[in-house]
Amino acid sequence: MNIAASTSGLEEPVSFQVTQTLCFYNRSCVHSLGSGWLGDLETHRREDVSGTIVYLWPWSRGNFSNKELTEFETFFHSYYSRYIMEIHNFARQLKYEYPFVLQYDVGCELHSGKASVGFLRKAYQGTDLLSFQNKSWVPSPQGGSRAKDVCRLLNLLVGLTETVHRILSDTCPRFLLGLLDAGKADIQQKVKPEAWLSSGPSPGPGRLLLVCHVSGFYPKPVWVMWMRGDQEQPRTQPRDLLPNADRTWYLRVTLDVAAGEASGLSCRVKHSSLGDQDIILHWDHHNPTGFIFLAVIMLVALLAGLAFWLRKCWIHHGPLRTLLPLQ
């Protein structure tokens, strides 16, 4: 399969990776969270109790045959069991204290016109521990003596090392190309963002926090900046980049300014779905919808209270002829 054709129209590099978090509470209790990702799109999930691999999209099987997938799943289950057992052995030999957490991500990247690049990285208690490079296990500088001891033991497992190398250099790139081909329509889909402005909590006396919200866009890469004319505002702060339920994304970007400096500012949004038609929202045209909404709520509450009072008067005193004083 042609790499250039498969990655055409996509942000490069294109990657597939499996991420796993393993919580070792003791020698008999291990919980795991595992998922597979094509770029920023989740495509697979592993059930903790049963170990079943869940295919989240109709094309999540790529172009692998059922036989290949069955063989791979069988290998994965077997490897997972052996892996857990080896970790317990390492913990005993290296005097690890329970509980502890291991994290790893393993996968491959495709670059148009270049060979694929495989990667495997592991972390212990949130700190980089080791990686797999050139058919060997390499300790991370942050891992200290623990990383060196683990790599020394892993490099003795020749069969494991050869299997990992084969998966990273052959199986993963073939599977990734199959995913790109089978899921092209969904993967290359582009969804335009919506944007709006609001004010956040005041940073201090005489200051405003301007907030630019951008939501509903896909793919994930987006550029959002507060501007004054054509000048980017260096104090622009990107905040939350969060997934929506429909696999699109949400981002808010803030700017802390003096109240008298807000005039003339605008928020500019660039995204691949917009072409060269950037979204530009001017703060001077900002509609304070929050205050309008609050005013409407207060008015509704006032009318509801008035209706309750009139009903109470009706029950106790009969219908009121007038609410105005008689002359």
N, C-alpha and C positions, 0 to 999 in steps of 0.2 A: 504494500500500500504506500502511496506517495505521501511523504510527510508534508511537503509544501502544500499539496492540495487539501489535505486533511485539516491543516491549521490556518488555511486561508480565511481571512475575515475575523480571526480571533486574536485577542491580546496574547502576545508571546512573553515568556515561554508558557506553553500549555502543559499542565501537570495533572497527574493522578496520584493521590496519596491515601494511605490508610493510617488513621490516627488511633491510638489505643492508650487508655489509662487503666492501670492495674493497681488495685488497692489490696495489699497483703496485710490482713489483720492478724493472722497467725498461720501456722502450718496447715491448717485445715479450712481456712476461710479466705477466699479471694474473690473480689468483685471486679468486674471489668466493664468498660465502656468503649465500644469500637465503632468506627464509621469510615466510609470511603468517600472521597471528594474528588470531583473533576473540577479543578480550579476552585471556585467558591461555591460550587453546587454540590450538595450532598446527594450521592447516588446509591450508597449502600449503608446498611446498619447491621450490627451483630447483636443478637439477643443474648443477654448475659447468662440466663439460666440454661436455655437449650443450646446455645452456641450457633443457632440457625442464622445464616446470612440472608438478610432481607433485601430484595432488589426494589428500590424505590421508584424506578422509572421503567416503562415498558422496554426501553433500550439499554437498561443497566447491565444486561448480559453481554453487551458488545456483539462481536461476531464469533465468539467462542461457541463451539458445539456443546450440546448438553453433556456429552461424554467428557469433554475437556473441563467443563465447569464442575461436574461431579468429582472428577479426579482431583481437581484443585481444592474443592471444599473438603474432601476426605483428607488430603494432605494437610490442609490448614488446621483441621480439628486435631489431627494426630500431632502436628508440630506444636500447636497451642498447649496440648497436655504435657508434652515433653518439655516445652519451654517453662511452664509453671514449675515442673519438678526440678529443672536445672536451677531456676531462681532460688528455690528453697535450699538446694545444695550449696549454691553460692553464698546464700545468707548464713548458712551454718559455718562454711569454711572461712568466710570473711568477717564473721561475727556481726552481721547486721542485726539491728534491734527492731522487732515488730512493735507497732505497725509501720509500714513504709509504703511509698507510692512510686511506681515506675511509669514513665510516659515514653512513648516512642511514635515517630512518624516515619513511614517507609513508602517509597514510591519512585516516580521517574518524571523527567521533564523532556519535552520535545521542542527543539529549536529548528525553525525552517532552514534547510540547507546544512544542518549539522547532525552529528550523531546524538542519540538520546543520552541523557545523564541520569543515572540512578542515585538514590540517596537513602540512607538509613541513619536516624539520629535517636539517641536515647537520653532520657533525663532521670535523675534520682532526686526525689523530694523537691522537684521544680528546678533543679540545677543541671545544666548540661553535663552528661557523663561520658558519652563516647559516640563515635560515628563509624561507618563502614566505608573504607576507601581503598581502592586498588587491591581488592581481595584480602583485606586484613582489617582488624578492629583497632581503631586509633583512639587513645584516651583524649578527652577534652581537657584543656588547661585548667578549667574551673573544677574538674573532677578530682584533682589531687591524687593521693595514693590509692584511694578506693577505685578510681577509674583505671589506673595502671594495673591493679590486681585483677579486675574484671576482664580487661582486655587480654591479659596474659593467659587467663583460663580459657577465654573464648577462642583465642588463636590456636589452642591445642585441639579444638573440635574441627578437624579438617572437613568432615562431611557437612557440617552446618555451614561452614564458610563457603563451600562450593555451591550449596543449595541457595544461599542468600545471593551470591553473585549471579547465578543463573536467573533467579527471579527478577533481579534489578536490571540485568542487561538484556534479557530476552522476553520473559513472560509479561512483565509490566509494560514495556513499549508496545508489544503486540495488542495487549488488552486495551491500552489507551487509544491506539489508532482505531480499534474496533468501536470503542465508545464514541469517538468523534464522528465516525462514519454513520453509525446507527442513530445517534441522537442529534444529528446536525440541525434539524429544524428547531428543536428546543434550545440547543446550546447557542446557536447564532441569533436567536430572537433578541430584539432590542425593544425596550419599553421606555417611553419618554417620562421624565420626572415631572412632578408638580412641585411648585415652590411657593412659599408664603413667608411673610415677615411677622415678627412679634417682638415685644420687649420682655426681657427677663427680670429677675430680682435686681434691684438697684445695687451696684457695687459699692456705693458710698454717696455722701452728700454731693449733689450737683453732677452726678454721673448717670449714664444710661448704659444698659446692656442690650445691645441690638442682637436679635436672633434671626438667622435665616434658616428656614426649614426646607429640606429637599427630600421628597419621598416618592416611592413607586417606580424607581429606576432599575434597569437591568441592561447590561451587566454591571458589576460592582464598581469598576473604576469611574470616578467622577471628580471634577474640579470645581470647588466652590470658594469664592473669595469676596470679601468686602472691598469695594473700590471707591475712590473719589476721582471721578472722571476716568482717565485711563491708568491711574496710579493704584497699584495694589496696596492695601493697608497691612503693614507687617504684623500688627497686633491681632490679626484674624486668628481665632482659635477653633480648630475643628473639635467637636465634642464627641457625640455618640454616633457610631456607624453601626446600625442594627438591622437585622433581617426582619422583613415583614412576613406574614403568614403565606403570602402568595409567591415567595422566593425573590421578590424585589427587595430593595434596600431603602433605608431611611438614614439621613444625616442632618445634623444641625451644626451650624457654624456661628460663633458669637464674636462680637467686637465690643470692647469696653471703651466708651468715649465720654468726654465732657458733654453735658447736655447741650451746650451751645455749638458743638461741633458736629451734631448729627445731620444737620441740613446738608444736602449735596452728596450724601453717601448712598451707595447702591450695592446690592448683592448680585454677583454674576455667577451663572451656572453653566459649565461646559460638560457635555456628555456625548458619547458616540451616537446615541439615538437622535440627537438634535442637529447633526451635521454642523454647519457653520452658523446656525440660528441659535445663538446663546440666549438663555433666559436672563433678563436684567430686571430687577425689582428695585425701585427707588424708594428710599425711606421717607422722602417728602410726601409720597403718595400713599404711605402706609395707612391702612384703615384699622383703627384700634378695635378689632372685632371682640377682643376680650372684654373691653369696657361696655360695648353695646350689649353683649350677651348678659353681662352682670346687671345692666340696667333693665333688660327685659325680664330677667328672673325676679328682680326686686319689684317690678310693676305687677307681675303675675301674683307674687306673694301678697302684695298690698290689696289687690282685687279679691283674692281668695279670703283674706281676713275680713274685708268689708262685707263679702257675701255671707260669711259665717255670722257676723254681728247682726246683719239684717234678718237672717233666718232665726236667730235666737230671740230677737225682738218680736218677730211674727208669732213665735210659739207662745211667748209669755204675755204679750200685750195685744195681740191681734195685728192686723195690717196697719202700717203707719200711713196716715194720710199725706203727710209731707215731712220732709227733713228740715224745712226752713221754719224759723220762728214766725208765728202769726202776728200780724199787725193789730 
